[in-house]
């Protein structure tokens, strides 16, 4: 607990130069997103001295709220997975906050992302605080691909009373210090492990490993969507149906 507190305080007060995330790339993504934003509004969230982009899409009569976290190297309005979730869930009654996750330069290899996984913790804390100020004290986290590892790292760090449930989409099991099979046993919030039948081999092939790693979590459910690939392209209706059913089953 003490080590976790020290880490959090360090992240909250870190200088911009201490961040390993490619902040110049984040700015380029933010400029592009805001120029082409049609649904919701851009909000700037604070993580220590770092400001990062969030997209708030408010439901007319909200049943609750969700934080949406994208995968490797992209932005909070990506056309697959992220935009359909943040826009269509809001239309269905859940206020959504899609946030920019830490990213690296285009040429970075996936193993290099292990170094910036912990940076996501303080961004998630900031997003939860933002939604709490808007009247949502308990929310659901929804993450895709590498975003699931970032969400797992946060949830595995201790009690998270402000997170009522969690949806992990396209979660694989990778090696390294922040591997999902080592993080899942520490997570206790209800968790939907959602993946496509035509997903990446890393995801499909590790389904049993994930289920075994999460066996201590009584709220863990695994669901395979036949025909869906890693980005649920052309299967957005099935994606939204599965996520909405989960949200309805874990009301806020």
Beta strands, then each sheet from edge to edge (+ up, - down):
strand 1: 41-47
strand 2: 50-57
strand 3: 64-69
strand 4: 94-99
strand 5: 139-144
strand 6: 163-169
strand 7: 190-196
strand 8: 220-225
sheet 1: 1+ 2- 4+ 3+ 5+ 6+ 7+ 8+
end
